[in-house]
Amino acid sequence: MYCYGSKLRTDYMTLRDVAEKLEVSLNDISSAVGIPKSTVSHYLDGDYTKPEKLDSISRYLNSREFYSGYSFMPTREFAEFLNKKVLTIFSQKMKQKEIAKAIGMSTQELSKLKKSPKISGKTQKLNVVEQYNILEHFYDMCIGEDGFIPDEYKSLRIELSKYVHKYDVYEIKNSFASLLNSVVDNGFRTQLFIVLKNVCGIQDSKDFNKILHDDEFIMDIEKRYHIIYELDRKIGSFSSVLHKKFKFILTALDFDEEELLNEDFRQIDFTITPLYKYPDIIRRVILDHFYAFVGDAEYFLINRYEKDFFERDYIHYLNIQDELYRINMVEKYHTLSVNDKVSVCKELADKISEHIKQTAAEITPLKAEFDENGKLVINRDYIYCRKLSDINDIIEIVNRIGPLENVRTNLKKVPIDDEYPFENRSNYLNLLSDDLYYDKSIEEIFDKKLEFDAMDWNLWGLFTQALYIRCSINDIYKHIVKLKNVKKHDFSITP
């Protein structure tokens, strides 16, 4: 047994048959596993002397058949699918040159691929990763620039969702063996073996070990979820860590793209963002000052690409809790008199200066860099620059019009000169919808920040600097609470 749940293989196929079906050459296998072509040929026919080399070949073939939840289609079949299901829709509004560029192909390559079902001989062959990427591009292209999905693309979007598995978690799609190994590492090897035996029919330790070493061994996504479900039933009560992980993974089963598509609300990549309820001008201000609103900019631009889905979600949760904690601090600060507000900011600024002297920490200058297209240069050295720069820009606006919620009625004093192209806002909106899935806490944070006055934003900027150099702000919180509780304030003077 070298795989489970393949859509291409039958019980009567040899590995040579499988390689041919997957359009994998002897050269491909030889280069990938480091075995001479002549040896590969013998192994494919079942003539082998070292089982471990046969396992290496089998794992490679599995990786050519299954990727990120998607199963390989022979090129002619893939081309026929594109012609009938996809290109007929997009070609109504886009030229072939535009389509080719959007999916990362040349016009000639796309033309050759389109003709593949009708001609004999060589075709524009695509491996499983290339096929997946093309379908993912088309899936994303179904969304218009305004964030809506046009009616003519809705059915296609639903169809493509069955192939790209966009919302299945990383461990299910790309790191299933690692997930199962974490079960073993937590002491539940026997329970895992029993579940795999019941779900997949494995009979011995050899197949069990293959599954633990091959992310593509189990190619049926539904079976992968079934395994996690059964594991949670069997061991979830004995391990809170695994139970939380399992429950998080299983939430993806509740996602129904077709059901969501039929809902009557604005959609940004099928994720409701906290921006949906605000008028256009408020959304614009938030997107133009993205990092002042979303919290930990470093998380959004770096950690979101480096960590697995479960870990990112947990970090996201912690960031939200930290953000709410600071929001609470600012709300209490908001009730202080102007003199006390100034005093608190001065004290925090002094703490930051003292911390810098003691630790030789550096605060990045308030400077941002954009590329020629107006998009933020994603560089660790500039992340907090952009955040502090955003806060400074907001302070200038709020000084003129009061809290940002006043933007609705006082537009004349807000600079609107399209400093950034719309694509820049669109890019931020995608970041927002990818990781800030709809959450009442996020909505609360946005609402509160729209109520901040200039002094509140000034304190928020100091918080950002303090956190950046790892200077504690807890003493400031205690100081604010003390001022709030022991004094009566005159609010006749506004900042």
Secondary structure, 3 states (H helix, E strand, C coil): CCCECCCCCCCCCCHHHHHHHCCCCHHHHHHHHCCCHHHHHHHHCCCCCCHHHHHHHHHHHHHHHEECCEECCCHHHHHHHHHHHHHHHHCCCCCHHHHHHHCCCCHHHHHHHHHHHHCCCCCCCCCHHHHHHHHHHHHHHCCCCCCCCCHHHHHHHHHHHHHHCCCCCHHHHCCHHHHHHHHHHCCCHHHHHHHHHHHHCCCCHHHHHHHHHCCCCECCHHHHHHHHHHHHHHHHHHCHHHHHHHHHHHHHHHCCHHHHHCCCCCCECCECCCCCCCCHHHHHHHHHCHHHHHCCHHHHHHHHHHCCHHHHHHHHHHHHHHHHHHHHHHHHHHCCCHHHHHHHHHHHHHHHHHHHHHHCCCCCCCCCCECCCCCECCCHHHHHHHHHHHHHHHHHHHHHHCCHHHHHCCHHHCCCCCCCCHHHHHHHHHHHHHHCCCCHHHHHHHHHHHCCCHHHHHHHHHHHHHHHCCCCCHHHHHHHHHHHHHCCCCCCCCC
